[in-house]
Amino acid sequence: MLRQPRPVSPIAAVALSCLLLGGCASEKALLTQTQPLQDRLDRVEKDLATASDAGLRTAEARASSLAARQAELEKQIAQMQTNQAARIGRIEQNLNELADQTRKAAQQSTQLQARHDAASVNETTANARVGELEQRLNDMNRVAQAAVQRVSNKTDALNAKQEAVEFAGNALNKRVSQAEEKLNTLSGLVQEALALAAKEIFLANGKEALTVTLTDDKVLYPQNDPNLDSRDAAKLNELADKLGRLDQEYHLDIQGHTANNSTEDNNYSLGKARAEVVKRYLHEKKGISISRMSALSYGANKPLDPNGSNNRRIYIRVLVLK
């Protein structure tokens, strides 16, 4: 089978024509010599076709991408136009509202100006009225000052009289207080005298029924304290119960005794105060009559232990008639 000659490319045909015209070789020899060139030309054409197809596909893909991008941009532009229209609508609405507010403000300003003008007229009238009132007030003040002066003169006279009355009243109150104090002292002395007289009667015609000793301990009876301890109060409550069961007349001889830690006067006063505390407790808390009790202080003159310091005590003798 004979091989068909390959078609000659236009470029190879031109080159072959040039060689034939120049008488350089026969047609067969020329074909043989130009075959490599023809192959190279085929490869170049093939590469060009391949490159052209790839470039075309790339261009088509880029065109598609550009079309999609363009569509996206058109969509964004449409959205921006919509948003812009909405913003413009809001701005126009705000401008309309601002215009309404401006018109209202202008109306209010006009009203305020009218009120201001009316107020200016009223202020002028009021100032004139105030001037008249101030003049009347000044006149009234002068009249009032004259009246106050007259009242002040009368008040000074009344104050002088009142001071004289108060001075006389104070002097009288002082005298009354002194008289009441003397009366209270005298009443106390009378009651004490009656109690001592009753005591003498009971001593002469009676006997000692029982005795009670209070606070013969340092802790229960502090050195310079005449007040009762709770234990002392309990003993006095027990004594009152016993007295309530007696069917005889009785008298309480309450004696106050102290330690010899101070002067004789101080010891006597402290012993007396302690005895009076017991007497007041029995009278106020237990209802025993003052006339049934006598309080006497021996100070430190009757110690239980001449060499000791536990002589602080209250000694109560219950005397009954035989």
C-alpha positions in Angstrom: 0.0 0.0 0.0 1.4 3.2 -1.0 1.8 6.0 1.6 -0.2 9.0 0.8 1.8 12.2 0.9 0.8 14.6 3.8 -0.7 17.8 2.7 1.8 20.6 2.8 1.3 23.5 5.0 1.1 26.9 3.4 4.4 27.9 4.9 6.1 24.6 3.7 4.5 25.1 0.2 6.0 28.6 0.0 9.5 27.3 1.0 9.2 24.4 -1.6 8.2 26.7 -4.3 11.2 28.9 -3.6 13.6 25.8 -3.9 12.0 24.6 -7.1 12.3 27.9 -8.7 15.9 28.0 -7.8 16.6 24.6 -9.4 18.1 23.3 -6.2 16.5 19.9 -6.0 13.7 17.7 -7.3 10.3 17.6 -5.7 10.8 14.3 -3.9 14.1 15.4 -2.5 12.6 18.6 -1.4 9.8 16.8 0.3 12.3 14.7 2.1 14.3 17.6 3.2 11.3 19.7 4.3 9.6 16.9 6.3 11.2 17.8 9.7 10.2 21.4 9.1 6.7 20.2 8.3 6.6 18.2 11.5 7.8 21.1 13.5 5.2 23.3 11.9 2.5 20.8 12.7 3.5 20.7 16.3 3.5 24.5 16.4 0.0 24.6 14.9 -1.2 22.0 17.4 0.3 24.0 20.3 -1.3 27.1 18.9 -4.6 25.4 18.7 -4.3 23.9 22.2 -3.2 27.3 23.6 -6.0 28.9 21.7 -8.6 26.5 23.2 -7.2 26.9 26.8 -7.2 30.7 26.4 -10.7 30.6 25.1 -11.8 28.4 28.0 -10.0 30.8 30.4 -11.6 33.8 28.8 -15.0 32.1 28.9 -14.5 31.3 32.6 -13.3 34.9 33.3 -16.2 36.2 31.3 -18.6 34.0 33.4 -16.9 35.2 36.7 -17.1 38.8 35.5 -20.8 38.3 34.6 -21.5 36.9 38.1 -19.6 39.7 39.7 -21.5 42.2 37.5 -24.8 40.6 38.6 -23.7 40.8 42.3 -22.6 44.4 41.9 -25.9 45.2 40.2 -27.8 43.5 43.1 -25.7 45.5 45.6 -26.3 48.7 43.6 -30.0 48.0 43.6 -30.0 47.4 47.4 -27.9 50.6 47.9 -30.4 52.5 45.8 -33.3 51.0 47.9 -31.5 51.9 51.2 -30.6 55.3 49.9 -34.3 55.9 49.0 -35.3 54.8 52.4 -32.8 57.2 54.0 -33.9 60.0 51.8 -37.5 59.3 52.8 -36.5 59.4 56.6 -34.5 62.6 56.0 -37.5 64.2 54.3 -39.8 63.1 57.1 -37.3 64.5 59.7 -37.1 67.7 57.7 -40.9 67.9 57.6 -41.1 67.3 61.4 -38.4 69.9 62.0 -40.3 72.4 59.8 -43.4 71.7 62.0 -41.4 72.2 65.2 -40.0 75.4 63.8 -43.5 76.7 63.0 -44.7 75.7 66.5 -41.6 77.4 68.1 -42.3 80.5 66.1 -45.9 80.5 67.2 -44.8 79.9 70.9 -42.2 82.7 70.5 -45.0 85.0 69.3 -47.2 84.1 72.2 -44.4 84.5 74.7 -43.6 87.9 73.2 -47.2 88.9 73.6 -47.2 87.7 77.2 -44.0 89.5 77.8 -45.4 92.7 76.5 -48.5 92.2 78.7 -46.3 91.4 81.7 -44.3 94.5 81.1 -47.5 96.6 81.3 -48.6 94.6 84.4 -45.2 95.1 86.0 -45.4 98.9 85.5 -48.9 98.8 87.1 -47.7 96.5 89.8 -44.6 98.8 90.5 -46.9 101.7 90.9 -49.2 99.7 93.2 -46.2 98.5 95.2 -45.0 102.0 95.6 -48.4 103.0 97.1 -48.4 99.9 99.4 -44.9 100.7 100.6 -45.9 104.2 101.4 -48.9 102.9 103.3 -46.7 100.3 105.0 -44.2 103.0 106.1 -47.0 105.0 107.6 -48.4 102.0 109.4 -44.9 101.2 110.7 -44.5 104.6 112.1 -47.9 104.2 113.8 -46.9 100.8 115.0 -43.6 101.9 116.4 -45.3 104.7 118.3 -47.7 102.1 119.7 -44.9 99.7 120.5 -43.1 102.4 122.3 -46.2 103.1 124.4 -46.6 99.4 125.1 -42.9 99.1 125.9 -43.2 101.8 128.5 -46.2 100.1 130.0 -44.4 96.7 129.8 -41.3 98.1 131.6 -43.6 99.3 134.4 -45.3 96.0 134.6 -42.0 94.1 134.5 -40.8 96.3 137.4 -44.0 95.4 139.3 -43.6 91.7 138.4 -40.0 91.6 139.5 -41.1 93.1 142.8 -43.9 90.6 143.1 -41.5 87.7 142.2 -38.9 88.9 144.7 -41.6 89.0 147.4 -42.9 85.6 146.3 -39.4 84.1 146.3 -38.8 85.5 149.8 -42.1 84.1 150.9 -41.4 80.7 149.2 -38.0 80.6 150.9 -39.6 81.3 154.3 -42.3 78.7 153.6 -39.6 76.2 152.6 -37.7 77.0 155.8 -40.8 76.6 157.8 -41.6 73.2 156.1 -38.1 72.1 156.7 -38.3 73.0 160.4 -41.7 71.4 160.6 -40.4 68.2 159.0 -37.4 68.2 161.3 -39.7 68.9 164.3 -42.0 66.1 163.1 -39.1 63.7 162.8 -37.9 64.7 166.3 -41.4 64.2 167.7 -41.7 60.8 166.0 -38.3 59.8 167.2 -39.1 61.1 170.7 -42.4 59.1 170.7 -40.5 56.0 169.5 -37.9 56.4 172.2 -40.6 56.9 174.8 -42.3 53.8 173.6 -39.0 52.0 173.7 -38.5 53.0 177.3 -42.0 51.7 178.2 -41.2 48.4 176.5 -37.8 48.2 178.2 -39.4 48.9 181.6 -42.4 46.8 181.2 -41.6 44.3 178.5 -39.0 41.7 177.5 -36.9 40.8 174.5 -38.8 38.3 172.3 -36.2 37.8 169.6 -33.2 39.4 167.8 -32.0 39.7 164.3 -28.4 40.5 163.2 -27.8 41.8 159.7 -24.6 42.1 157.7 -22.0 40.9 160.1 -19.9 39.9 157.2 -17.4 42.0 155.2 -18.7 41.0 151.8 -22.4 41.5 152.7 -21.8 44.8 154.3 -19.1 47.0 152.5 -17.2 49.4 154.8 -18.8 52.7 153.8 -22.1 51.6 152.2 -25.4 51.9 154.2 -27.5 50.2 151.6 -29.1 46.8 152.1 -27.9 43.6 150.5 -30.4 41.2 149.0 -29.7 38.7 151.8 -30.4 41.5 154.4 -33.7 42.2 152.7 -34.6 38.5 152.9 -33.9 38.5 156.7 -36.1 41.6 157.1 -38.9 40.0 155.1 -38.7 36.9 157.4 -38.7 39.2 160.5 -41.9 41.0 159.1 -43.6 37.7 158.7 -42.9 36.8 162.3 -44.1 40.1 163.6 -47.3 39.6 161.7 -48.0 36.5 163.6 -47.4 38.1 167.0 -50.5 38.6 169.2 -48.7 41.1 171.4 -47.7 44.7 171.2 -44.1 45.0 170.0 -41.3 47.6 169.5 -38.2 47.3 167.3 -35.0 48.6 168.8 -32.7 49.0 165.7 -29.1 49.5 166.5 -26.3 50.5 164.1 -22.7 49.4 164.8 -19.6 50.2 162.8 -15.9 49.2 162.8 -13.4 51.6 164.3 -11.9 52.7 161.0 -12.7 56.4 161.1 -13.4 59.2 163.5 -16.1 58.9 166.2 -18.4 61.3 164.4 -18.1 59.5 161.1 -18.7 56.1 162.8 -21.8 57.5 164.5 -23.2 59.0 161.3 -22.6 55.8 159.3 -24.2 53.6 162.0 -27.2 55.9 162.1 -27.6 55.8 158.3 -27.5 52.0 158.3 -30.2 51.8 161.0 -32.4 54.3 159.2 -32.1 52.3 156.0 -33.5 49.2 157.9 -36.2 51.3 159.5 -37.3 52.9 156.2 -37.4 49.5 154.5 -39.6 47.9 157.2 -41.9 51.0 157.0 -42.2 51.4 153.2 -42.0 47.7 152.1 -43.6 45.9 155.1 -46.0 48.6 156.4 -44.6 48.7 160.0 -45.5 51.9 161.7 -42.7 54.4 162.4 -43.9 54.7 166.0 -43.1 51.0 166.5 -39.4 51.5 165.6 -36.5 53.4 167.0 -33.1 53.7 165.3 -30.0 54.3 167.3 -26.3 54.4 166.4 -23.5 53.2 168.8 -20.8 53.8 166.2 -17.8 51.7 167.2 -18.4 51.8 170.9 -19.8 48.3 171.2 -17.6 46.0 169.2 -18.2 42.3 169.1 -14.4 41.7 168.8 -12.2 44.6 170.1 -9.3 43.2 168.1 -11.2 42.4 164.9 -12.7 44.3 162.0 -16.0 42.4 161.6 -18.0 44.7 163.9 -20.1 46.3 161.1 -23.7 45.1 161.7 -27.3 46.0 162.4 -28.7 44.5 165.5 -32.5 44.4 165.9 -34.2 43.7 169.2 -37.9 42.8 169.2 -39.4 43.9 172.5 -42.8 42.8 173.7 -44.9 43.7 176.8 -45.0 41.0 179.5 
